[in-house]
Structure formats: structure tokens, C-alpha cells
């Protein structure tokens, strides 16, 4: 399975609101598997379809090895995920994003949540997410709404990150040949 190229800041597609998936067929399943391969290769613990330039409400996650390095892989595909409820309790965790490489910052979010989604086979599922999974689901669902984790930082910090990536894009040989 070939990984797909991940788009990074300042790509404006990252700000798009993704559309729901209407029908889960083999094409959608193949794409979800490609997203998982891309996420593992990166490596990362979560990826939203828009991060490979596709504005569809699909996210993939695997936090198993984040909590225990020796654990087996536990890939999760969530199609049209919808967060139903959040806990009042919050937690602060350091986050990063494959679309904002090598930048990490602390973000405060609800500690637990309940999420409804369709799985890879199109079956409706509802789970209680806690720990790293809860943070990861919120981060990825934000992507589907065009939101990035840097939006939770102060304007000053956010502007600094955006500026840095805009400058890098200008200097990179890839864009120089355009
Ligand atoms: Zn991200």
C-alpha cells in the first residue's frame, strides 16, 4: 500500500470543511487503508482525509503503541464521526500534527467524550474515548471542520507558527521550480 503525500501549512486546503461520505464502498475502504498506511509511515497516531487533500469526513487513528510500545497495532477507521458529548473535566496534552511538522504545543481539551461513527464496513458504532484517544479524536475531527490545533494557542504564538511555515514554503526548492 503506497502512502499518500501529506499536505502541510500553509496549504489552504487544511481550512476546508470536509463533506460527509455518502456511501461506504470498496473505493472508500481502499482509501481508508491508504490513509492508515500513510499514518503509520509518517509516523503518526491520527490522520484526517483532508491532510492528504481529500475533503471527506474520514479519520484514521491508532493510539495503541502510544500508550504501550510493545502493544499490537489497533487501527481505527471513523467515517462521518460525530462527537456526541464531552466530559466537563479537561486535560492538557502536548500535541503535534503531521501537517505542521516538528511543532508541538500544549492544548487543553475535554478529557473524555462519546463519539458516533461508521466503521470501515459501514456499521454504526458508538464508543467512549478516554486518555490519548479522546485527545486524538478531537484533534482529527477538528481537521474535518478546517480547524488546527494551533487555533487553540494565543494569536501571537499562532501567527509565529504560520509565518514560519509560509517562509519555509517560499524558500523550499519544491515551490521555487513552480
Ligand atoms: Zn493534525
Backbone and ligand atoms as CSV (ligand in chain L), in Angstrom:
chain,resi,resn,atom,element,x,y,z
A,1,UNK,N,N,0.860,-1.201,0.000
A,1,UNK,CA,C,0.000,0.000,0.000
A,1,UNK,C,C,0.893,1.247,0.000
A,2,UNK,N,N,0.736,2.085,-1.020
A,2,UNK,CA,C,1.595,3.281,-1.131
A,2,UNK,C,C,1.053,4.414,-0.283
A,3,UNK,N,N,1.941,5.022,0.520
A,3,UNK,CA,C,1.495,6.178,1.286
A,3,UNK,C,C,1.159,7.346,0.349
A,4,UNK,N,N,0.286,8.232,0.810
A,4,UNK,CA,C,-0.099,9.390,0.018
A,4,UNK,C,C,0.641,10.602,0.598
A,5,UNK,N,N,0.869,11.610,-0.221
A,5,UNK,CA,C,1.592,12.784,0.280
A,5,UNK,C,C,0.720,13.601,1.242
A,6,UNK,N,N,1.297,13.957,2.369
A,6,UNK,CA,C,0.571,14.736,3.378
A,6,UNK,C,C,0.778,16.225,3.104
A,7,UNK,N,N,-0.311,16.988,3.058
A,7,UNK,CA,C,-0.184,18.424,2.834
A,7,UNK,C,C,0.136,19.121,4.158
A,8,UNK,N,N,0.879,20.209,4.075
A,8,UNK,CA,C,1.297,20.912,5.283
A,8,UNK,C,C,0.962,22.399,5.175
A,9,UNK,N,N,1.046,23.085,6.318
A,9,UNK,CA,C,0.897,24.546,6.326
A,9,UNK,C,C,1.881,25.129,5.323
A,10,UNK,N,N,1.581,26.169,4.580
A,10,UNK,CA,C,0.355,26.975,4.619
A,10,UNK,C,C,-0.713,26.546,3.599
A,11,UNK,N,N,-0.756,25.281,3.233
A,11,UNK,CA,C,-1.759,24.824,2.256
A,11,UNK,C,C,-3.174,25.181,2.739
A,12,UNK,N,N,-3.885,25.955,1.915
A,12,UNK,CA,C,-5.193,26.461,2.327
A,12,UNK,C,C,-6.261,25.385,2.402
A,13,UNK,N,N,-6.001,24.236,1.763
A,13,UNK,CA,C,-6.975,23.129,1.831
A,13,UNK,C,C,-7.213,22.694,3.283
A,14,UNK,N,N,-6.207,22.896,4.127
A,14,UNK,CA,C,-6.343,22.498,5.530
A,14,UNK,C,C,-7.483,23.249,6.224
A,15,UNK,N,N,-7.947,24.348,5.628
A,15,UNK,CA,C,-9.026,25.138,6.227
A,15,UNK,C,C,-10.401,24.784,5.677
A,16,UNK,N,N,-10.459,23.822,4.741
A,16,UNK,CA,C,-11.754,23.420,4.172
A,16,UNK,C,C,-12.579,22.634,5.186
A,17,UNK,N,N,-13.906,22.767,5.089
A,17,UNK,CA,C,-14.808,21.917,5.865
A,17,UNK,C,C,-15.114,20.693,4.993
A,18,UNK,N,N,-14.827,19.503,5.505
A,18,UNK,CA,C,-14.987,18.282,4.711
A,18,UNK,C,C,-16.448,17.846,4.614
A,19,UNK,N,N,-16.795,17.195,3.511
A,19,UNK,CA,C,-18.164,16.710,3.280
A,19,UNK,C,C,-18.337,15.288,3.806
A,20,UNK,N,N,-19.567,14.953,4.239
A,20,UNK,CA,C,-19.825,13.587,4.694
A,20,UNK,C,C,-19.639,12.568,3.563
A,21,UNK,N,N,-19.320,11.336,3.950
A,21,UNK,CA,C,-19.234,10.235,2.996
A,21,UNK,C,C,-20.646,9.687,2.833
A,22,UNK,N,N,-21.115,9.596,1.603
A,22,UNK,CA,C,-22.497,9.172,1.365
A,22,UNK,C,C,-22.641,7.651,1.325
A,23,UNK,N,N,-21.610,6.989,0.776
A,23,UNK,CA,C,-21.718,5.544,0.602
A,23,UNK,C,C,-20.361,4.917,0.883
A,24,UNK,N,N,-20.355,3.884,1.714
A,24,UNK,CA,C,-19.086,3.224,2.020
A,24,UNK,C,C,-18.934,2.014,1.098
A,25,UNK,N,N,-18.075,2.178,0.102
A,25,UNK,CA,C,-17.846,1.098,-0.862
A,25,UNK,C,C,-16.361,0.724,-0.857
A,26,UNK,N,N,-15.968,-0.116,-1.798
A,26,UNK,CA,C,-14.574,-0.571,-1.840
A,26,UNK,C,C,-13.587,0.574,-2.046
A,27,UNK,N,N,-14.003,1.593,-2.810
A,27,UNK,CA,C,-13.122,2.750,-3.023
A,27,UNK,C,C,-12.838,3.457,-1.697
A,28,UNK,N,N,-13.884,3.631,-0.892
A,28,UNK,CA,C,-13.722,4.295,0.411
A,28,UNK,C,C,-12.829,3.437,1.312
A,29,UNK,N,N,-13.066,2.118,1.304
A,29,UNK,CA,C,-12.256,1.209,2.138
A,29,UNK,C,C,-10.787,1.234,1.715
A,30,UNK,N,N,-10.555,1.230,0.401
A,30,UNK,CA,C,-9.182,1.275,-0.108
A,30,UNK,C,C,-8.508,2.578,0.324
A,31,UNK,N,N,-9.265,3.667,0.208
A,31,UNK,CA,C,-8.729,4.966,0.594
A,31,UNK,C,C,-8.406,5.004,2.096
A,32,UNK,N,N,-9.294,4.448,2.924
A,32,UNK,CA,C,-9.055,4.407,4.372
A,32,UNK,C,C,-7.792,3.599,4.678
A,33,UNK,N,N,-7.604,2.497,3.962
A,33,UNK,CA,C,-6.399,1.673,4.165
A,33,UNK,C,C,-5.142,2.437,3.754
A,34,UNK,N,N,-5.266,3.216,2.685
A,34,UNK,CA,C,-4.142,4.042,2.227
A,34,UNK,C,C,-3.823,5.120,3.264
A,35,UNK,N,N,-4.879,5.680,3.856
A,35,UNK,CA,C,-4.672,6.674,4.913
A,35,UNK,C,C,-3.931,6.053,6.104
A,36,UNK,N,N,-4.327,4.831,6.474
A,36,UNK,CA,C,-3.655,4.148,7.589
A,36,UNK,C,C,-2.188,3.916,7.267
A,37,UNK,N,N,-1.909,3.448,6.045
A,37,UNK,CA,C,-0.526,3.197,5.627
A,37,UNK,C,C,0.284,4.498,5.695
A,38,UNK,N,N,-0.342,5.592,5.275
A,38,UNK,CA,C,0.312,6.906,5.288
A,38,UNK,C,C,0.608,7.340,6.723
A,39,UNK,N,N,-0.371,7.106,7.610
A,39,UNK,CA,C,-0.215,7.477,9.015
A,39,UNK,C,C,0.905,6.684,9.681
A,40,UNK,N,N,0.940,5.361,9.441
A,40,UNK,CA,C,1.992,4.522,10.054
A,40,UNK,C,C,3.367,4.900,9.525
A,41,UNK,N,N,3.436,5.210,8.235
A,41,UNK,CA,C,4.707,5.540,7.601
A,41,UNK,C,C,5.261,6.867,8.144
A,42,UNK,N,N,4.355,7.802,8.482
A,42,UNK,CA,C,4.776,9.183,8.820
A,42,UNK,C,C,5.869,9.301,9.888
A,43,UNK,N,N,5.818,8.717,11.091
A,43,UNK,CA,C,4.685,8.035,11.688
A,43,UNK,C,C,3.833,8.992,12.505
A,44,UNK,N,N,2.549,8.655,12.621
A,44,UNK,CA,C,1.646,9.457,13.438
A,44,UNK,C,C,0.605,8.571,14.080
A,45,UNK,N,N,-0.230,9.155,14.960
A,45,UNK,CA,C,-1.263,8.350,15.634
A,45,UNK,C,C,-2.660,8.705,15.138
A,46,UNK,N,N,-2.739,9.682,14.223
A,46,UNK,CA,C,-4.037,10.046,13.671
A,46,UNK,C,C,-3.852,10.792,12.363
A,47,UNK,N,N,-4.847,10.657,11.476
A,47,UNK,CA,C,-4.785,11.357,10.189
A,47,UNK,C,C,-6.209,11.582,9.691
A,48,UNK,N,N,-6.461,12.777,9.179
A,48,UNK,CA,C,-7.760,13.096,8.592
A,48,UNK,C,C,-7.590,13.157,7.073
A,49,UNK,N,N,-8.668,12.806,6.342
A,49,UNK,CA,C,-8.588,12.730,4.878
A,49,UNK,C,C,-8.090,14.038,4.256
A,50,UNK,N,N,-8.505,15.167,4.826
A,50,UNK,CA,C,-8.106,16.458,4.248
A,50,UNK,C,C,-6.588,16.633,4.311
A,51,UNK,N,N,-5.914,15.920,5.213
A,51,UNK,CA,C,-4.453,16.031,5.302
A,51,UNK,C,C,-3.750,15.385,4.103
A,52,UNK,N,N,-4.493,14.582,3.348
A,52,UNK,CA,C,-3.952,14.101,2.072
A,52,UNK,C,C,-4.738,14.747,0.926
A,53,UNK,N,N,-5.372,15.886,1.236
A,53,UNK,CA,C,-6.012,16.703,0.203
A,53,UNK,C,C,-7.420,16.290,-0.187
A,54,UNK,N,N,-8.022,15.353,0.566
A,54,UNK,CA,C,-9.369,14.875,0.221
A,54,UNK,C,C,-10.393,15.386,1.251
A,55,UNK,N,N,-11.296,16.300,0.845
A,55,UNK,CA,C,-12.228,16.891,1.817
A,55,UNK,C,C,-13.432,15.999,2.128
A,56,UNK,N,N,-13.185,14.829,2.710
A,56,UNK,CA,C,-14.236,13.892,3.104
A,56,UNK,C,C,-14.111,13.606,4.592
A,57,UNK,N,N,-15.251,13.308,5.239
A,57,UNK,CA,C,-15.224,13.127,6.692
A,57,UNK,C,C,-14.785,11.707,7.059
A,58,UNK,N,N,-13.483,11.485,6.925
A,58,UNK,CA,C,-12.863,10.194,7.278
A,58,UNK,C,C,-11.623,10.487,8.125
A,59,UNK,N,N,-11.519,9.798,9.262
A,59,UNK,CA,C,-10.293,9.899,10.056
A,59,UNK,C,C,-9.808,8.490,10.391
A,60,UNK,N,N,-8.502,8.354,10.546
A,60,UNK,CA,C,-7.941,7.078,10.990
A,60,UNK,C,C,-7.062,7.352,12.209
A,61,UNK,N,N,-7.030,6.384,13.117
A,61,UNK,CA,C,-6.286,6.555,14.361
A,61,UNK,C,C,-5.693,5.227,14.806
A,62,UNK,N,N,-4.614,5.314,15.551
A,62,UNK,CA,C,-4.104,4.149,16.260
A,62,UNK,C,C,-3.240,4.651,17.404
A,63,UNK,N,N,-3.805,4.608,18.605
A,63,UNK,CA,C,-3.065,5.125,19.764
A,63,UNK,C,C,-2.456,3.990,20.591
A,64,UNK,N,N,-2.621,2.740,20.126
A,64,UNK,CA,C,-2.195,1.578,20.924
A,64,UNK,C,C,-0.730,1.655,21.340
A,65,UNK,N,N,0.140,2.000,20.367
A,65,UNK,CA,C,1.570,1.993,20.666
A,65,UNK,C,C,2.033,3.264,21.362
A,66,UNK,N,N,1.141,4.265,21.411
A,66,UNK,CA,C,1.469,5.482,22.133
A,66,UNK,C,C,1.477,5.217,23.635
A,67,UNK,N,N,0.534,4.360,24.048
A,67,UNK,CA,C,0.422,4.077,25.476
A,67,UNK,C,C,1.319,2.915,25.906
A,68,UNK,N,N,1.607,2.011,24.977
A,68,UNK,CA,C,2.450,0.856,25.284
A,68,UNK,C,C,3.174,0.438,24.001
A,69,UNK,N,N,4.489,0.711,23.953
A,69,UNK,CA,C,5.275,0.496,22.731
A,69,UNK,C,C,5.248,-0.930,22.212
A,70,UNK,N,N,5.021,-1.887,23.119
A,70,UNK,CA,C,5.056,-3.289,22.711
A,70,UNK,C,C,3.683,-3.787,22.256
A,71,UNK,N,N,2.685,-2.910,22.360
A,71,UNK,CA,C,1.316,-3.320,22.006
A,71,UNK,C,C,1.177,-3.587,20.512
A,72,UNK,N,N,0.202,-4.409,20.185
A,72,UNK,CA,C,-0.134,-4.673,18.785
A,72,UNK,C,C,-0.780,-3.432,18.189
A,73,UNK,N,N,-0.675,-3.309,16.875
A,73,UNK,CA,C,-1.376,-2.211,16.212
A,73,UNK,C,C,-2.886,-2.355,16.404
A,74,UNK,N,N,-3.570,-1.240,16.519
A,74,UNK,CA,C,-5.020,-1.269,16.695
A,74,UNK,C,C,-5.651,-0.173,15.824
A,75,UNK,N,N,-5.642,-0.384,14.486
A,75,UNK,CA,C,-6.137,0.654,13.589
A,75,UNK,C,C,-7.642,0.879,13.722
A,76,UNK,N,N,-8.033,2.145,13.756
A,76,UNK,CA,C,-9.451,2.503,13.841
A,76,UNK,C,C,-9.769,3.435,12.672
A,77,UNK,N,N,-10.843,3.126,11.955
A,77,UNK,CA,C,-11.324,3.993,10.882
A,77,UNK,C,C,-12.654,4.572,11.335
A,78,UNK,N,N,-12.774,5.887,11.320
A,78,UNK,CA,C,-14.044,6.532,11.674
A,78,UNK,C,C,-14.533,7.338,10.480
A,79,UNK,N,N,-15.704,6.959,9.981
A,79,UNK,CA,C,-16.304,7.666,8.853
A,79,UNK,C,C,-17.488,8.480,9.376
A,80,UNK,N,N,-17.582,9.737,8.955
A,80,UNK,CA,C,-18.605,10.679,9.435
A,80,UNK,C,C,-18.667,10.720,10.968
A,81,UNK,N,N,-17.521,10.864,11.643
A,81,UNK,CA,C,-17.544,10.867,13.115
A,81,UNK,C,C,-18.279,12.092,13.653
A,82,UNK,N,N,-18.973,11.870,14.746
A,82,UNK,CA,C,-19.745,12.947,15.363
A,82,UNK,C,C,-19.553,12.837,16.871
A,83,UNK,N,N,-18.996,13.867,17.467
A,83,UNK,CA,C,-18.797,13.834,18.918
A,83,UNK,C,C,-20.118,14.214,19.583
A,84,UNK,N,N,-20.640,13.298,20.410
A,84,UNK,CA,C,-21.970,13.486,20.997
A,84,UNK,C,C,-21.906,14.255,22.304
A,85,UNK,N,N,-20.979,13.867,23.183
A,85,UNK,CA,C,-20.858,14.536,24.476
A,85,UNK,C,C,-19.387,14.629,24.887
A,86,UNK,N,N,-19.093,15.676,25.649
A,86,UNK,CA,C,-17.748,15.890,26.205
A,86,UNK,C,C,-17.837,15.831,27.722
A,87,UNK,N,N,-16.772,15.411,28.384
A,87,UNK,CA,C,-16.729,15.495,29.842
A,87,UNK,C,C,-16.442,16.940,30.236
A,88,UNK,N,N,-16.863,17.321,31.446
A,88,UNK,CA,C,-16.537,18.657,31.948
A,88,UNK,C,C,-15.057,18.730,32.287
A,89,UNK,N,N,-14.532,17.605,32.734
A,89,UNK,CA,C,-13.119,17.530,33.116
A,89,UNK,C,C,-12.259,17.736,31.863
A,90,UNK,N,N,-11.199,18.510,32.006
A,90,UNK,CA,C,-10.315,18.735,30.873
A,90,UNK,C,C,-8.916,18.196,31.173
A,91,UNK,N,N,-8.102,18.109,30.140
A,91,UNK,CA,C,-6.733,17.643,30.316
A,91,UNK,C,C,-5.847,18.443,29.358
A,92,UNK,N,N,-4.608,18.687,29.786
A,92,UNK,CA,C,-3.655,19.400,28.931
A,92,UNK,C,C,-2.650,18.390,28.406
A,93,UNK,N,N,-2.529,18.328,27.093
A,93,UNK,CA,C,-1.583,17.397,26.483
A,93,UNK,C,C,-0.768,18.121,25.418
A,94,UNK,N,N,0.454,17.654,25.221
A,94,UNK,CA,C,1.254,18.213,24.143
A,94,UNK,C,C,0.787,17.581,22.830
A,95,UNK,N,N,0.481,18.421,21.848
A,95,UNK,CA,C,0.026,17.909,20.553
A,95,UNK,C,C,0.986,18.303,19.445
A,96,UNK,N,N,0.977,17.486,18.419
A,96,UNK,CA,C,1.700,17.788,17.198
A,96,UNK,C,C,0.764,17.451,16.056
A,97,UNK,N,N,1.181,17.722,14.827
A,97,UNK,CA,C,0.312,17.462,13.681
A,97,UNK,C,C,1.178,17.176,12.460
A,98,UNK,N,N,0.832,16.128,11.714
A,98,UNK,CA,C,1.623,15.774,10.540
A,98,UNK,C,C,1.583,16.882,9.483
A,99,UNK,N,N,0.600,17.780,9.569
A,99,UNK,CA,C,0.510,18.897,8.618
A,99,UNK,C,C,1.242,20.143,9.127
A,100,UNK,N,N,1.754,20.054,10.359
A,100,UNK,CA,C,2.550,21.156,10.931
A,100,UNK,C,C,3.804,20.511,11.516
A,101,UNK,N,N,4.685,19.986,10.646
A,101,UNK,CA,C,5.789,19.140,11.104
A,101,UNK,C,C,6.700,19.820,12.125
A,102,UNK,N,N,7.114,19.018,13.072
A,102,UNK,CA,C,8.104,19.421,14.075
A,102,UNK,C,C,7.695,20.616,14.912
A,103,UNK,N,N,6.397,20.817,15.097
A,103,UNK,CA,C,5.945,21.849,16.026
A,103,UNK,C,C,5.015,21.195,17.046
A,104,UNK,N,N,5.287,21.440,18.305
A,104,UNK,CA,C,4.482,20.841,19.373
A,104,UNK,C,C,4.069,21.917,20.351
A,105,UNK,N,N,2.839,21.795,20.875
A,105,UNK,CA,C,2.377,22.760,21.874
A,105,UNK,C,C,1.309,22.119,22.740
A,106,UNK,N,N,1.169,22.660,23.957
A,106,UNK,CA,C,0.176,22.125,24.879
A,106,UNK,C,C,-1.201,22.696,24.569
A,107,UNK,N,N,-2.197,21.798,24.546
A,107,UNK,CA,C,-3.581,22.200,24.272
A,107,UNK,C,C,-4.473,21.603,25.354
A,108,UNK,N,N,-5.413,22.413,25.846
A,108,UNK,CA,C,-6.362,21.911,26.833
A,108,UNK,C,C,-7.671,21.531,26.136
A,109,UNK,N,N,-8.128,20.315,26.388
A,109,UNK,CA,C,-9.374,19.827,25.781
A,109,UNK,C,C,-10.131,18.989,26.799
A,110,UNK,N,N,-11.443,18.737,26.539
A,110,UNK,CA,C,-12.171,17.799,27.391
A,110,UNK,C,C,-11.438,16.460,27.469
A,111,UNK,N,N,-11.435,15.854,28.671
A,111,UNK,CA,C,-10.659,14.635,28.898
A,111,UNK,C,C,-11.301,13.396,28.279
A,112,UNK,N,N,-12.652,13.383,28.216
A,112,UNK,CA,C,-13.345,12.201,27.702
A,112,UNK,C,C,-14.491,12.635,26.798
A,113,UNK,N,N,-14.904,11.727,25.940
A,113,UNK,CA,C,-16.016,12.057,25.045
A,113,UNK,C,C,-16.683,10.783,24.548
A,114,UNK,N,N,-17.847,11.010,23.974
A,114,UNK,CA,C,-18.580,9.916,23.353
A,114,UNK,C,C,-18.662,10.248,21.865
A,115,UNK,N,N,-18.263,9.314,21.003
A,115,UNK,CA,C,-18.248,9.590,19.560
A,115,UNK,C,C,-19.014,8.503,18.805
A,116,UNK,N,N,-19.804,8.964,17.806
A,116,UNK,CA,C,-20.558,8.047,16.963
A,116,UNK,C,C,-19.953,8.115,15.563
A,117,UNK,N,N,-19.847,6.986,14.893
A,117,UNK,CA,C,-19.251,6.977,13.556
A,117,UNK,C,C,-19.653,5.707,12.816
A,118,UNK,N,N,-19.322,5.647,11.547
A,118,UNK,CA,C,-19.478,4.415,10.784
A,118,UNK,C,C,-18.096,3.798,10.677
A,119,UNK,N,N,-18.002,2.491,10.875
A,119,UNK,CA,C,-16.683,1.857,10.762
A,119,UNK,C,C,-16.399,1.523,9.292
A,120,UNK,N,N,-15.256,0.868,9.068
A,120,UNK,CA,C,-14.783,0.547,7.713
A,120,UNK,C,C,-15.810,-0.257,6.911
A,121,UNK,N,N,-16.657,-1.007,7.625
A,121,UNK,CA,C,-17.681,-1.807,6.951
A,121,UNK,C,C,-19.013,-1.079,6.855
A,122,UNK,N,N,-19.041,0.168,7.311
A,122,UNK,CA,C,-20.276,0.946,7.249
A,122,UNK,C,C,-21.220,0.679,8.405
A,123,UNK,N,N,-20.724,-0.024,9.411
A,123,UNK,CA,C,-21.546,-0.334,10.582
A,123,UNK,C,C,-21.529,0.838,11.567
A,124,UNK,N,N,-22.716,1.262,12.066
A,124,UNK,CA,C,-22.727,2.358,13.041
A,124,UNK,C,C,-22.116,1.901,14.364
A,125,UNK,N,N,-21.228,2.739,14.916
A,125,UNK,CA,C,-20.589,2.408,16.188
A,125,UNK,C,C,-20.653,3.621,17.092
A,126,UNK,N,N,-20.592,3.363,18.385
A,126,UNK,CA,C,-20.548,4.468,19.339
A,126,UNK,C,C,-19.592,4.047,20.440
A,127,UNK,N,N,-18.584,4.860,20.719
A,127,UNK,CA,C,-17.630,4.486,21.765
A,127,UNK,C,C,-17.352,5.653,22.706
A,128,UNK,N,N,-16.886,5.273,23.898
A,128,UNK,CA,C,-16.453,6.220,24.912
A,128,UNK,C,C,-14.943,6.336,24.720
A,129,UNK,N,N,-14.432,7.524,24.452
A,129,UNK,CA,C,-12.988,7.678,24.278
A,129,UNK,C,C,-12.400,8.366,25.501
A,130,UNK,N,N,-11.296,7.795,26.004
A,130,UNK,CA,C,-10.604,8.381,27.146
A,130,UNK,C,C,-9.120,8.493,26.795
A,131,UNK,N,N,-8.352,9.136,27.674
A,131,UNK,CA,C,-6.900,9.197,27.503
A,131,UNK,C,C,-6.480,9.838,26.189
A,132,UNK,N,N,-5.392,9.301,25.620
A,132,UNK,CA,C,-4.836,9.859,24.378
A,132,UNK,C,C,-5.856,9.769,23.237
A,133,UNK,N,N,-6.660,8.694,23.242
A,133,UNK,CA,C,-7.655,8.521,22.180
A,133,UNK,C,C,-8.634,9.706,22.143
A,134,UNK,N,N,-9.060,10.168,23.327
A,134,UNK,CA,C,-10.015,11.291,23.388
A,134,UNK,C,C,-9.404,12.549,22.774
A,135,UNK,N,N,-8.138,12.802,23.089
A,135,UNK,CA,C,-7.446,13.970,22.522
A,135,UNK,C,C,-7.326,13.819,21.012
A,136,UNK,N,N,-6.936,12.619,20.593
A,136,UNK,CA,C,-6.700,12.348,19.181
A,136,UNK,C,C,-7.992,12.494,18.359
A,137,UNK,N,N,-9.102,11.961,18.867
A,137,UNK,CA,C,-10.387,12.074,18.151
A,137,UNK,C,C,-10.746,13.550,17.971
A,138,UNK,N,N,-10.570,14.343,19.024
A,138,UNK,CA,C,-10.916,15.772,18.923
A,138,UNK,C,C,-10.021,16.484,17.909
A,139,UNK,N,N,-8.738,16.168,17.940
A,139,UNK,CA,C,-7.781,16.787,17.006
A,139,UNK,C,C,-8.162,16.457,15.556
A,140,UNK,N,N,-8.503,15.189,15.306
A,140,UNK,CA,C,-8.820,14.763,13.926
A,140,UNK,C,C,-10.184,15.284,13.471
A,141,UNK,N,N,-11.174,15.276,14.363
A,141,UNK,CA,C,-12.491,15.806,13.986
A,141,UNK,C,C,-12.370,17.311,13.699
A,142,UNK,N,N,-11.528,18.003,14.443
A,142,UNK,CA,C,-11.260,19.422,14.146
A,142,UNK,C,C,-10.801,19.592,12.688
A,143,UNK,N,N,-9.911,18.695,12.231
A,143,UNK,CA,C,-9.421,18.784,10.844
A,143,UNK,C,C,-10.590,18.765,9.850
A,144,UNK,N,N,-11.614,17.954,10.144
A,144,UNK,CA,C,-12.762,17.842,9.237
A,144,UNK,C,C,-13.548,19.146,9.176
A,145,UNK,N,N,-13.351,19.980,10.205
A,145,UNK,CA,C,-14.028,21.281,10.244
A,145,UNK,C,C,-13.078,22.433,9.910
A,146,UNK,N,N,-11.919,22.105,9.353
A,146,UNK,CA,C,-10.962,23.131,8.941
A,146,UNK,C,C,-10.220,23.774,10.095
A,147,UNK,N,N,-10.241,23.094,11.247
A,147,UNK,CA,C,-9.604,23.671,12.431
A,147,UNK,C,C,-8.287,22.956,12.751
A,148,UNK,N,N,-7.295,23.701,13.175
A,148,UNK,CA,C,-5.982,23.132,13.501
A,148,UNK,C,C,-5.669,23.350,14.976
A,149,UNK,N,N,-4.775,22.516,15.534
A,149,UNK,CA,C,-4.519,22.645,16.980
A,149,UNK,C,C,-3.879,23.986,17.335
A,150,UNK,N,N,-3.225,24.620,16.371
A,150,UNK,CA,C,-2.609,25.922,16.662
A,150,UNK,C,C,-3.678,27.010,16.871
A,151,UNK,N,N,-4.930,26.718,16.467
A,151,UNK,CA,C,-6.017,27.685,16.689
A,151,UNK,C,C,-6.336,27.839,18.178
A,152,UNK,N,N,-5.882,26.880,18.996
A,152,UNK,CA,C,-6.125,26.955,20.445
A,152,UNK,C,C,-5.046,27.767,21.154
A,153,UNK,N,N,-3.996,28.130,20.427
A,153,UNK,CA,C,-2.901,28.885,21.048
A,153,UNK,C,C,-3.203,30.378,21.002
A,154,UNK,N,N,-2.387,31.176,21.669
A,154,UNK,CA,C,-2.567,32.629,21.620
A,154,UNK,C,C,-2.325,33.086,20.180
A,155,UNK,N,N,-2.924,34.224,19.826
A,155,UNK,CA,C,-2.783,34.745,18.456
A,155,UNK,C,C,-1.299,34.948,18.122
A,156,UNK,N,N,-0.561,35.418,19.104
A,156,UNK,CA,C,0.865,35.689,18.905
A,156,UNK,C,C,1.615,34.410,18.508
A,157,UNK,N,N,1.374,33.343,19.289
A,157,UNK,CA,C,2.046,32.062,19.016
A,157,UNK,C,C,1.622,31.510,17.668
A,158,UNK,N,N,0.301,31.579,17.401
A,158,UNK,CA,C,-0.236,31.029,16.157
A,158,UNK,C,C,0.360,31.757,14.946
A,159,UNK,N,N,0.381,33.088,15.024
A,159,UNK,CA,C,0.927,33.880,13.920
A,159,UNK,C,C,2.392,33.541,13.663
A,160,UNK,N,N,3.132,33.280,14.755
A,160,UNK,CA,C,4.550,32.939,14.613
A,160,UNK,C,C,4.716,31.630,13.838
A,161,UNK,N,N,3.873,30.639,14.178
A,161,UNK,CA,C,3.946,29.333,13.508
A,161,UNK,C,C,3.582,29.486,12.033
A,162,UNK,N,N,2.485,30.198,11.763
A,162,UNK,CA,C,2.018,30.372,10.378
A,162,UNK,C,C,3.084,31.087,9.539
A,163,UNK,N,N,3.679,32.111,10.121
A,163,UNK,CA,C,4.728,32.874,9.434
A,163,UNK,C,C,5.918,31.983,9.091
A,164,UNK,N,N,6.309,31.166,10.100
A,164,UNK,CA,C,7.469,30.289,9.922
A,164,UNK,C,C,7.247,29.333,8.750
A,165,UNK,N,N,6.041,28.737,8.683
A,165,UNK,CA,C,5.757,27.778,7.615
A,165,UNK,C,C,5.595,28.462,6.256
A,166,UNK,N,N,5.049,29.679,6.244
A,166,UNK,CA,C,4.896,30.423,4.990
A,166,UNK,C,C,6.278,30.730,4.417
A,167,UNK,N,N,7.195,31.107,5.308
A,167,UNK,CA,C,8.555,31.444,4.901
A,167,UNK,C,C,9.276,30.208,4.359
A,168,UNK,N,N,9.126,29.087,5.099
A,168,UNK,CA,C,9.747,27.826,4.669
A,168,UNK,C,C,9.257,27.422,3.285
A,169,UNK,N,N,7.942,27.580,3.042
A,169,UNK,CA,C,7.352,27.189,1.764
A,169,UNK,C,C,7.956,28.016,0.620
A,170,UNK,N,N,8.182,29.288,0.904
A,170,UNK,CA,C,8.764,30.174,-0.084
A,170,UNK,C,C,10.204,29.784,-0.404
A,171,UNK,N,N,10.919,29.338,0.627
A,171,UNK,CA,C,12.330,29.008,0.460
A,171,UNK,C,C,12.568,27.603,-0.093
A,172,UNK,N,N,11.539,26.755,-0.005
A,172,UNK,CA,C,11.772,25.370,-0.403
A,172,UNK,C,C,11.946,25.240,-1.907
A,173,UNK,N,N,12.874,24.388,-2.338
A,173,UNK,CA,C,13.144,24.240,-3.771
A,173,UNK,C,C,11.923,23.770,-4.538
A,174,UNK,N,N,11.016,23.033,-3.816
A,174,UNK,CA,C,9.834,22.484,-4.466
A,174,UNK,C,C,8.965,23.598,-5.045
A,175,UNK,N,N,8.797,24.685,-4.259
A,175,UNK,CA,C,7.935,25.740,-4.773
A,175,UNK,C,C,8.714,26.685,-5.694
A,176,UNK,N,N,10.053,26.688,-5.565
A,176,UNK,CA,C,10.865,27.573,-6.385
A,176,UNK,C,C,10.804,27.197,-7.870
A,177,UNK,N,N,10.576,25.920,-8.152
A,177,UNK,CA,C,10.543,25.494,-9.547
A,177,UNK,C,C,9.159,25.661,-10.189
A,178,UNK,N,N,8.179,26.071,-9.390
A,178,UNK,CA,C,6.821,26.210,-9.933
A,178,UNK,C,C,6.755,27.329,-10.967
L,1,ZN,ZN,ZN,-3.331,17.150,12.747
